[in-house]
Amino acid sequence: MRSIFQLTLLLLAVFTPPALHAAAHCGVQRFPDYQLEYCMYPAAGPLLVLDAAQGTSMQVWDRGFIGELNRYASVLTYNRIGSGRSRFNSHPLTQPVTARDSAERLHHLLQRIAPSQRIILLGHSMGGLYAQYFAHAYPQQLLGLVLIDAASAFEPRTDSPFENRSPIRKGSVSYFEELGFVSSVKQIEENTVFPDIPLLVISADNHQFPAQETEALWQEIQKKIARQSPTNRQVTVPDSQHFVFNSNRDTVVREIAAMIRNRGFKQR
């Protein structure tokens, strides 16, 4: 889902205010080669980590959405390299970003700020692709996985209708994450066993694709994503757009809250 929404991403980056919360702790964690910016919203319950879409920052999660989630869990938002104050220490971002890169850096951040906690990882769009790699690489850290209209290794290899055909500024975060997409898919395919963890897949149904069959293909791919775990729930939200946590926030929060309360779906 990396094509039609570039203009939406730009508008969100310009007009969405930073997520603010009275009890939030925001800062930067420094590592030998890079630093990562984050905000922690503490609460009772598990730690819910939010991984944003291609080219977006943690400001994409508005304060209302974080506030609703914060009723059920602590919430961690962070910026991948190239967004906000997340950057390499000695040079700018110049190479493709892959799922392995993203997952390793998030893993290091969690070891630093939440070393003893298992998490629920939420990934949206390209962030969902990175989250799937994280599940393969660090299953022992996960209580569960939430994927919102996620990109995946199930997308067509050639002439994909989901390929980004919109102009992307060369040298931008979105540019380097797009360059790393094929490598990210290969990295996920090298790890063929998906952990048996609760997996919630939330899918939009109104992407305004030029061809109707493209929407049907997207929906079938979303079902394949869900089937990776035997403990899964897949929800297609009626009349929803790619940023479904904005267009249909109540449904998204309700599904995540149910996952947290039930510790998955075995009691549903």
One Martini backbone bead per residue (centre of mass of N, CA, C, O) as a GRO file, in nm:
protein
  268
    1MET     BB    1   0.065   0.059   0.026
    2ARG     BB    2   0.273   0.280  -0.159
    3SER     BB    3   0.103   0.496  -0.352
    4ILE     BB    4  -0.173   0.680  -0.300
    5PHE     BB    5  -0.053   0.816  -0.003
    6GLN     BB    6   0.160   1.049  -0.029
    7LEU     BB    7  -0.012   1.301   0.012
    8THR     BB    8  -0.119   1.221   0.288
    9LEU     BB    9   0.156   1.216   0.429
   10LEU     BB   10   0.222   1.516   0.386
   11LEU     BB   11  -0.026   1.630   0.535
   12LEU     BB   12   0.031   1.497   0.806
   13ALA     BB   13   0.313   1.623   0.854
   14VAL     BB   14   0.195   1.921   0.858
   15PHE     BB   15  -0.101   1.895   1.037
   16THR     BB   16  -0.004   1.706   1.258
   17PRO     BB   17   0.019   1.701   1.576
   18PRO     BB   18   0.171   1.634   1.840
   19ALA     BB   19   0.186   1.404   2.072
   20LEU     BB   20   0.016   1.458   2.385
   21HIS     BB   21   0.105   1.412   2.744
   22ALA     BB   22   0.125   1.459   3.074
   23ALA     BB   23   0.288   1.161   3.125
   24ALA     BB   24   0.503   1.191   2.928
   25HIS     BB   25   0.808   1.041   2.795
   26CYS     BB   26   1.064   1.219   2.627
   27GLY     BB   27   1.334   1.120   2.392
   28VAL     BB   28   1.682   1.006   2.364
   29GLN     BB   29   1.860   0.731   2.230
   30ARG     BB   30   2.202   0.634   2.248
   31PHE     BB   31   2.421   0.497   2.012
   32PRO     BB   32   2.703   0.432   1.847
   33ASP     BB   33   2.548   0.500   1.543
   34TYR     BB   34   2.277   0.608   1.689
   35GLN     BB   35   1.947   0.764   1.722
   36LEU     BB   36   1.634   0.759   1.923
   37GLU     BB   37   1.312   0.868   1.918
   38TYR     BB   38   1.072   0.909   2.196
   39CYS     BB   39   0.748   0.803   2.351
   40MET     BB   40   0.608   0.762   2.680
   41TYR     BB   41   0.286   0.612   2.793
   42PRO     BB   42   0.189   0.547   3.090
   43ALA     BB   43   0.042   0.238   3.226
   44ALA     BB   44  -0.153   0.000   3.262
   45GLY     BB   45  -0.027  -0.281   3.142
   46PRO     BB   46   0.090  -0.322   2.855
   47LEU     BB   47   0.314  -0.278   2.582
   48LEU     BB   48   0.255  -0.048   2.317
   49VAL     BB   49   0.392  -0.052   1.990
   50LEU     BB   50   0.449   0.201   1.738
   51ASP     BB   51   0.457   0.151   1.374
   52ALA     BB   52   0.495   0.331   1.104
   53ALA     BB   53   0.472   0.445   0.807
   54GLN     BB   54   0.593   0.541   0.528
   55GLY     BB   55   0.759   0.843   0.601
   56THR     BB   56   0.671   0.854   0.893
   57SER     BB   57   0.594   0.963   1.210
   58MET     BB   58   0.489   0.980   1.541
   59GLN     BB   59   0.276   1.211   1.459
   60VAL     BB   60   0.054   1.025   1.326
   61TRP     BB   61  -0.024   0.984   1.623
   62ASP     BB   62  -0.275   1.096   1.777
   63ARG     BB   63  -0.389   1.193   2.085
   64GLY     BB   64  -0.656   1.034   2.077
   65PHE     BB   65  -0.545   0.752   2.016
   66ILE     BB   66  -0.347   0.733   2.250
   67GLY     BB   67  -0.555   0.785   2.475
   68GLU     BB   68  -0.724   0.531   2.424
   69LEU     BB   69  -0.495   0.320   2.456
   70ASN     BB   70  -0.409   0.422   2.752
   71ARG     BB   71  -0.648   0.264   2.896
   72TYR     BB   72  -0.488  -0.039   2.834
   73ALA     BB   73  -0.191   0.091   2.788
   74SER     BB   74   0.111   0.130   2.721
   75VAL     BB   75   0.286   0.377   2.512
   76LEU     BB   76   0.500   0.354   2.216
   77THR     BB   77   0.681   0.593   2.041
   78TYR     BB   78   0.871   0.627   1.725
   79ASN     BB   79   1.165   0.698   1.534
   80ARG     BB   80   1.302   0.649   1.258
   81ILE     BB   81   1.542   0.685   1.061
   82GLY     BB   82   1.506   1.038   0.955
   83SER     BB   83   1.313   1.109   1.194
   84GLY     BB   84   1.346   1.370   1.347
   85ARG     BB   85   1.592   1.268   1.597
   86SER     BB   86   1.650   1.032   1.410
   87ARG     BB   87   1.995   0.920   1.371
   88PHE     BB   88   2.294   0.933   1.262
   89ASN     BB   89   2.602   1.035   1.391
   90SER     BB   90   2.796   1.066   1.100
   91HIS     BB   91   2.541   1.041   0.897
   92PRO     BB   92   2.324   1.023   0.667
   93LEU     BB   93   2.070   0.896   0.495
   94THR     BB   94   2.181   0.659   0.208
   95GLN     BB   95   2.024   0.386   0.254
   96PRO     BB   96   1.845   0.132   0.251
   97VAL     BB   97   1.562   0.025   0.421
   98THR     BB   98   1.501  -0.243   0.641
   99ALA     BB   99   1.356  -0.470   0.842
  100ARG     BB  100   1.611  -0.542   0.997
  101ASP     BB  101   1.695  -0.261   1.077
  102SER     BB  102   1.441  -0.180   1.231
  103ALA     BB  103   1.427  -0.417   1.435
  104GLU     BB  104   1.703  -0.380   1.570
  105ARG     BB  105   1.653  -0.093   1.677
  106LEU     BB  106   1.405  -0.156   1.844
  107HIS     BB  107   1.535  -0.368   2.020
  108HIS     BB  108   1.742  -0.176   2.149
  109LEU     BB  109   1.539   0.022   2.268
  110LEU     BB  110   1.394  -0.185   2.454
  111GLN     BB  111   1.644  -0.270   2.616
  112ARG     BB  112   1.675   0.020   2.739
  113ILE     BB  113   1.353   0.104   2.834
  114ALA     BB  114   1.228  -0.228   2.832
  115PRO     BB  115   1.390  -0.505   2.929
  116SER     BB  116   1.136  -0.685   3.079
  117GLN     BB  117   0.937  -0.648   2.838
  118ARG     BB  118   0.659  -0.741   2.685
  119ILE     BB  119   0.495  -0.695   2.368
  120ILE     BB  120   0.284  -0.498   2.162
  121LEU     BB  121   0.287  -0.486   1.811
  122LEU     BB  122   0.230  -0.202   1.596
  123GLY     BB  123   0.163  -0.204   1.237
  124HIS     BB  124   0.173   0.028   0.961
  125SER     BB  125   0.210  -0.083   0.673
  126MET     BB  126   0.536  -0.075   0.660
  127GLY     BB  127   0.538  -0.125   0.967
  128GLY     BB  128   0.413  -0.412   0.927
  129LEU     BB  129   0.652  -0.539   0.789
  130TYR     BB  130   0.853  -0.493   1.021
  131ALA     BB  131   0.685  -0.646   1.235
  132GLN     BB  132   0.709  -0.927   1.102
  133TYR     BB  133   1.010  -0.950   1.139
  134PHE     BB  134   1.016  -0.919   1.444
  135ALA     BB  135   0.857  -1.181   1.499
  136HIS     BB  136   1.081  -1.366   1.385
  137ALA     BB  137   1.337  -1.249   1.554
  138TYR     BB  138   1.150  -1.164   1.845
  139PRO     BB  139   0.930  -1.357   1.995
  140GLN     BB  140   1.006  -1.324   2.309
  141GLN     BB  141   0.889  -1.009   2.309
  142LEU     BB  142   0.594  -1.118   2.245
  143LEU     BB  143   0.238  -1.104   2.297
  144GLY     BB  144   0.175  -0.944   2.020
  145LEU     BB  145   0.005  -0.861   1.698
  146VAL     BB  146  -0.052  -0.557   1.503
  147LEU     BB  147  -0.213  -0.511   1.180
  148ILE     BB  148  -0.243  -0.220   0.966
  149ASP     BB  149  -0.265  -0.229   0.654
  150ALA     BB  150  -0.035  -0.422   0.559
  151ALA     BB  151   0.247  -0.500   0.447
  152SER     BB  152   0.394  -0.773   0.235
  153ALA     BB  153   0.510  -1.089   0.104
  154PHE     BB  154   0.223  -1.130  -0.070
  155GLU     BB  155   0.296  -0.955  -0.280
  156PRO     BB  156   0.362  -0.894  -0.583
  157ARG     BB  157   0.664  -0.914  -0.756
  158THR     BB  158   0.529  -0.810  -1.027
  159ASP     BB  159   0.342  -0.558  -1.114
  160SER     BB  160   0.241  -0.406  -0.872
  161PRO     BB  161  -0.044  -0.229  -0.762
  162PHE     BB  162   0.126  -0.128  -0.485
  163GLU     BB  163   0.326   0.030  -0.610
  164ASN     BB  164   0.518   0.310  -0.607
  165ARG     BB  165   0.411   0.588  -0.840
  166SER     BB  166   0.480   0.819  -0.678
  167PRO     BB  167   0.635   1.089  -0.598
  168ILE     BB  168   0.968   1.086  -0.454
  169ARG     BB  169   1.192   1.223  -0.266
  170LYS     BB  170   1.507   1.232  -0.298
  171GLY     BB  171   1.639   1.131   0.022
  172SER     BB  172   1.412   1.035   0.169
  173VAL     BB  173   1.268   0.822   0.377
  174SER     BB  174   1.071   0.702   0.171
  175TYR     BB  175   1.286   0.633  -0.039
  176PHE     BB  176   1.456   0.426   0.137
  177GLU     BB  177   1.217   0.238   0.209
  178GLU     BB  178   1.146   0.163  -0.081
  179LEU     BB  179   1.427   0.044  -0.161
  180GLY     BB  180   1.390  -0.190   0.080
  181PHE     BB  181   1.148  -0.379   0.017
  182VAL     BB  182   1.263  -0.632  -0.124
  183SER     BB  183   1.462  -0.704   0.102
  184SER     BB  184   1.249  -0.736   0.322
  185VAL     BB  185   1.103  -0.975   0.198
  186LYS     BB  186   1.347  -1.168   0.196
  187GLN     BB  187   1.394  -1.166   0.502
  188ILE     BB  188   1.122  -1.295   0.573
  189GLU     BB  189   1.151  -1.556   0.395
  190GLU     BB  190   1.400  -1.671   0.563
  191ASN     BB  191   1.163  -1.671   0.791
  192THR     BB  192   0.918  -1.919   0.796
  193VAL     BB  193   0.850  -1.903   1.106
  194PHE     BB  194   0.570  -1.827   1.277
  195PRO     BB  195   0.460  -1.731   1.560
  196ASP     BB  196   0.252  -1.831   1.836
  197ILE     BB  197   0.064  -1.551   1.823
  198PRO     BB  198  -0.126  -1.302   1.861
  199LEU     BB  199  -0.321  -1.192   1.565
  200LEU     BB  200  -0.404  -0.868   1.443
  201VAL     BB  201  -0.606  -0.784   1.152
  202ILE     BB  202  -0.645  -0.462   1.003
  203SER     BB  203  -0.872  -0.359   0.740
  204ALA     BB  204  -0.930  -0.192   0.469
  205ASP     BB  205  -1.196  -0.107   0.193
  206ASN     BB  206  -1.108   0.210   0.081
  207HIS     BB  207  -0.858   0.282  -0.166
  208GLN     BB  208  -0.916   0.381  -0.458
  209PHE     BB  209  -0.873   0.202  -0.684
  210PRO     BB  210  -0.885   0.179  -1.023
  211ALA     BB  211  -0.934  -0.129  -0.961
  212GLN     BB  212  -1.141  -0.364  -0.825
  213GLU     BB  213  -0.941  -0.613  -0.815
  214THR     BB  214  -0.738  -0.481  -0.621
  215GLU     BB  215  -0.907  -0.493  -0.366
  216ALA     BB  216  -0.943  -0.801  -0.363
  217LEU     BB  217  -0.641  -0.862  -0.338
  218TRP     BB  218  -0.590  -0.717  -0.073
  219GLN     BB  219  -0.787  -0.889   0.097
  220GLU     BB  220  -0.643  -1.161   0.049
  221ILE     BB  221  -0.373  -1.077   0.173
  222GLN     BB  222  -0.481  -1.019   0.458
  223LYS     BB  223  -0.560  -1.315   0.511
  224LYS     BB  224  -0.272  -1.429   0.487
  225ILE     BB  225  -0.151  -1.277   0.719
  226ALA     BB  226  -0.332  -1.403   0.940
  227ARG     BB  227  -0.248  -1.715   0.877
  228GLN     BB  228   0.035  -1.719   1.020
  229SER     BB  229  -0.151  -1.754   1.270
  230PRO     BB  230  -0.350  -1.961   1.471
  231THR     BB  231  -0.384  -1.682   1.644
  232ASN     BB  232  -0.650  -1.515   1.496
  233ARG     BB  233  -0.765  -1.185   1.368
  234GLN     BB  234  -0.986  -1.060   1.106
  235VAL     BB  235  -1.054  -0.711   1.014
  236THR     BB  236  -1.295  -0.549   0.818
  237VAL     BB  237  -1.349  -0.210   0.767
  238PRO     BB  238  -1.602  -0.028   0.696
  239ASP     BB  239  -1.543   0.254   0.532
  240SER     BB  240  -1.221   0.248   0.499
  241GLN     BB  241  -0.898   0.366   0.525
  242HIS     BB  242  -0.567   0.334   0.546
  243PHE     BB  243  -0.607   0.535   0.797
  244VAL     BB  244  -0.803   0.372   1.009
  245PHE     BB  245  -0.730   0.519   1.288
  246ASN     BB  246  -0.885   0.777   1.175
  247SER     BB  247  -1.157   0.685   1.026
  248ASN     BB  248  -1.181   0.420   1.263
  249ARG     BB  249  -1.103   0.434   1.572
  250ASP     BB  250  -1.307   0.273   1.745
  251THR     BB  251  -1.256  -0.003   1.618
  252VAL     BB  252  -0.956  -0.028   1.673
  253VAL     BB  253  -0.966   0.002   1.979
  254ARG     BB  254  -1.162  -0.231   2.039
  255GLU     BB  255  -0.980  -0.460   1.928
  256ILE     BB  256  -0.733  -0.408   2.107
  257ALA     BB  257  -0.876  -0.427   2.381
  258ALA     BB  258  -0.968  -0.722   2.346
  259MET     BB  259  -0.687  -0.840   2.321
  260ILE     BB  260  -0.589  -0.753   2.602
  261ARG     BB  261  -0.811  -0.878   2.782
  262ASN     BB  262  -0.776  -1.183   2.638
  263ARG     BB  263  -0.490  -1.253   2.548
  264GLY     BB  264  -0.636  -1.254   2.269
  265PHE     BB  265  -0.865  -1.525   2.117
  266LYS     BB  266  -0.948  -1.785   2.291
  267GLN     BB  267  -1.220  -1.631   2.426
  268ARG     BB  268  -1.394  -1.543   2.150
   0.00000   0.00000   0.00000
